[in-house]
Amino acid sequence: MELHHLRSFVRVVEAGSIASCSDDEPTLAELEREVGTRLLERREASVTPTDAGFRFFREAQKSLRHAELAVQSTRHSQLQGQVSVGIPPTIAVVLGV
């Protein structure tokens, strides 16, 4: 399962409609096959999560938040600045060339 599966599912549940997220429909079918159960009740113009779908929705939201936090923490922890290296004059003659 990939993050885009989770994003698609969360988007559809929040919108309450597959039609408004039509690009996500094939991804949702893949997701339901992978999970092995129906996650959405489809009605004429809307969808609602099944009980399993609602539990999956809550966990998918958490997973997406954790993935975003991982990316943000990596961006904030990147070292920046200058590094100075001291070299004794005897070695500088060789390495400085």
C-alpha positions as CSV (number, residue, x, y, z in Angstrom):
1,M,0.0,0.0,0.0
2,E,1.3,3.4,-0.9
3,L,0.7,6.9,0.5
4,H,-1.3,7.9,-2.6
5,H,-3.8,5.2,-1.8
6,L,-4.3,6.7,1.6
7,R,-4.5,10.2,0.2
8,S,-7.1,9.2,-2.3
9,F,-9.2,7.5,0.2
10,V,-9.1,10.3,2.7
11,R,-9.9,12.8,-0.1
12,V,-13.0,10.9,-1.2
13,V,-14.3,10.4,2.3
14,E,-13.8,14.1,3.2
15,A,-15.6,15.1,-0.1
16,G,-18.3,12.5,0.4
17,S,-18.2,11.8,-3.3
18,I,-16.2,9.8,-5.8
19,A,-17.4,12.1,-8.6
20,S,-15.6,15.1,-7.2
21,C,-12.4,13.0,-7.0
22,S,-12.9,10.9,-10.1
23,D,-9.2,10.4,-10.7
24,D,-9.1,8.5,-7.4
25,E,-11.7,5.8,-8.4
26,P,-9.2,3.3,-9.8
27,T,-7.0,3.8,-6.7
28,L,-9.9,3.1,-4.4
29,A,-10.7,-0.2,-6.2
30,E,-7.1,-1.2,-5.8
31,L,-7.2,-0.3,-2.1
32,E,-10.3,-2.2,-1.4
33,R,-8.8,-5.3,-3.1
34,E,-5.6,-4.9,-1.0
35,V,-7.5,-4.4,2.3
36,G,-9.9,-7.2,1.4
37,T,-13.1,-5.5,2.4
38,R,-15.4,-2.8,1.3
39,L,-14.5,0.5,2.7
40,L,-17.2,2.7,1.1
41,E,-21.0,2.5,0.8
42,R,-21.8,3.9,-2.7
43,R,-25.1,5.7,-3.1
44,E,-26.4,7.6,-6.1
45,A,-24.4,10.7,-5.8
46,S,-22.4,10.1,-2.6
47,V,-20.3,7.7,-0.6
48,T,-20.0,7.1,3.1
49,P,-17.4,4.9,4.8
50,T,-18.5,1.5,6.1
51,D,-17.6,0.7,9.7
52,A,-14.3,-0.8,8.5
53,G,-13.9,2.2,6.2
54,F,-14.3,4.7,9.0
55,R,-11.7,2.9,11.1
56,F,-9.4,2.8,8.1
57,F,-10.1,6.5,7.5
58,R,-9.0,7.5,11.0
59,E,-5.8,5.4,10.7
60,A,-5.1,6.7,7.2
61,Q,-5.3,10.3,8.5
62,K,-2.8,9.4,11.3
63,S,-0.4,7.8,8.8
64,L,-0.5,10.8,6.5
65,R,0.1,13.1,9.4
66,H,3.1,11.0,10.5
67,A,4.5,10.9,7.0
68,E,4.2,14.7,6.7
69,L,5.9,15.1,10.1
70,A,8.7,12.9,9.0
71,V,9.3,15.0,6.0
72,Q,9.1,18.3,8.0
73,S,11.5,17.0,10.7
74,T,14.0,16.0,8.0
75,R,13.8,19.5,6.4
76,H,14.3,21.2,9.7
77,S,17.2,19.1,10.8
78,Q,19.4,19.7,7.8
79,L,22.6,21.3,8.9
80,Q,23.5,24.6,7.5
81,G,26.5,26.9,7.9
82,Q,30.2,26.9,7.3
83,V,32.9,24.5,8.3
84,S,36.4,25.5,9.0
85,V,39.2,23.0,8.9
86,G,42.6,23.7,10.5
87,I,45.6,22.1,8.8
88,P,49.2,22.4,10.1
89,P,51.6,24.2,7.8
90,T,53.7,21.0,7.2
91,I,50.6,19.2,5.8
92,A,49.1,22.3,4.1
93,V,52.1,22.3,1.7
94,V,51.1,18.9,0.4
95,L,47.3,19.1,0.6
96,G,47.0,22.8,-0.4
97,V,48.3,22.0,-3.9
